Amino acid sequence: MAKKYMRTSDFIIRTIAENTMLFPVGKMSDLMQGAIILNELSQYVWELLDTPKSEDEIVAAIVNTYDVSSQIAHEHIHLLILDFEHYCVIQEYSSKPDDDATS
C-alpha cells in the first residue's frame, strides 16, 4: 500500500502582500522562527493535503490541474514532499491505531 501524507496542524496558512506563507503555531513556533513562503504549486499541494493523499494521487491532481507531464509532476512532487517532511509541514498518515498498545 502506498504511503499517504497529510498536513500537520503545526502550521497555518496566511497571505500577506501577495505572498502565501505557512506560519508555525504551538510547539512548532518554539522550534522554528519565521515562515515558509509557498509558490502556487506548493500552496495547491498544501490545500490538497487537508485529507490523506498518496504521492500518486497528488501527481494525478497536478496533471489534471496544470499543463505538465506525469513524469515532470512526479519529480517535482517527490522533491516537494521531501521538503515538506523536512520542515514537519506534512506527516505520513496511518489509518491504523498504534501497534505499540498490543498485548
C-alpha positions as CSV (number, residue, x, y, z in Angstrom):
1,M,0.0,0.0,0.0
2,A,1.3,3.4,-0.9
3,K,2.3,5.9,1.8
4,K,-0.3,8.7,2.3
5,Y,0.5,12.1,3.6
6,M,-1.5,14.7,5.4
7,R,-0.6,18.2,6.5
8,T,0.1,18.7,10.2
9,S,-1.7,21.1,12.5
10,D,1.6,22.8,13.4
11,F,1.2,25.4,10.6
12,I,-1.4,27.9,9.5
13,I,-1.5,29.4,6.0
14,R,-1.8,33.2,5.5
15,T,-1.5,35.5,2.5
16,I,0.3,38.8,3.2
17,A,1.2,41.3,0.5
18,E,0.5,38.7,-2.3
19,N,2.8,36.1,-0.6
20,T,1.3,32.9,0.7
21,M,3.1,31.7,3.7
22,L,3.0,28.9,6.3
23,F,3.5,30.1,9.9
24,P,4.4,27.7,12.7
25,V,2.0,27.5,15.6
26,G,2.0,25.9,19.0
27,K,5.2,23.9,19.9
28,M,6.5,24.3,16.4
29,S,6.7,28.1,16.8
30,D,9.3,27.5,19.6
31,L,11.3,25.3,17.2
32,M,11.0,27.4,14.1
33,Q,11.3,31.1,13.7
34,G,9.9,32.7,10.6
35,A,7.6,31.5,7.9
36,I,7.7,29.3,4.8
37,I,6.8,31.1,1.6
38,L,4.8,28.9,-0.8
39,N,4.7,29.1,-4.5
40,E,1.5,28.3,-6.5
41,L,2.2,24.6,-6.7
42,S,3.3,24.1,-3.1
43,Q,0.1,26.0,-2.0
44,Y,-2.0,23.8,-4.1
45,V,-0.4,20.7,-2.6
46,W,-0.8,22.0,0.9
47,E,-4.5,22.5,0.2
48,L,-4.8,19.0,-1.2
49,L,-3.3,17.5,1.9
50,D,-6.2,18.5,4.2
51,T,-7.1,14.9,3.6
52,P,-4.7,12.0,3.2
53,K,-3.2,11.6,-0.3
54,S,-0.5,9.4,-1.8
55,E,2.2,10.8,-3.9
56,D,0.5,9.3,-7.0
57,E,-2.8,10.9,-6.0
58,I,-1.1,14.3,-5.7
59,V,0.6,13.8,-9.1
60,A,-2.7,12.9,-10.7
61,A,-4.3,16.1,-9.3
62,I,-1.3,18.2,-10.6
63,V,-1.5,16.7,-14.1
64,N,-5.3,17.4,-14.2
65,T,-4.8,21.0,-13.0
66,Y,-1.6,22.1,-14.7
67,D,-0.2,21.7,-18.2
68,V,2.6,19.3,-17.1
69,S,3.5,15.7,-17.9
70,S,3.1,13.0,-15.3
71,Q,6.9,12.4,-15.2
72,I,7.7,16.1,-14.5
73,A,4.9,16.4,-12.0
74,H,6.2,13.3,-10.2
75,E,9.8,14.6,-10.0
76,H,8.6,18.0,-8.6
77,I,6.1,16.5,-6.1
78,H,8.6,14.0,-4.8
79,L,11.0,16.8,-4.0
80,L,8.2,18.9,-2.5
81,I,7.2,16.1,-0.2
82,L,10.7,15.7,1.0
83,D,10.9,19.4,1.7
84,F,7.5,19.4,3.5
85,E,8.6,16.4,5.6
86,H,11.9,18.0,6.4
87,Y,10.1,21.1,7.8
88,C,7.4,19.0,9.5
89,V,4.7,20.6,7.3
90,I,3.3,17.1,6.5
91,Q,3.4,13.7,8.1
92,E,2.8,10.2,7.0
93,Y,-0.8,9.3,7.5
94,S,-1.7,6.0,9.2
95,S,-5.3,4.9,9.5
96,K,-4.3,2.1,11.9
97,P,-4.1,2.6,15.6
98,D,-0.6,2.3,17.1
99,D,0.6,-1.3,17.3
100,D,2.6,-0.4,20.5
101,A,-0.5,-0.9,22.6
102,T,-1.0,-4.5,21.7
103,S,-0.7,-7.2,24.4
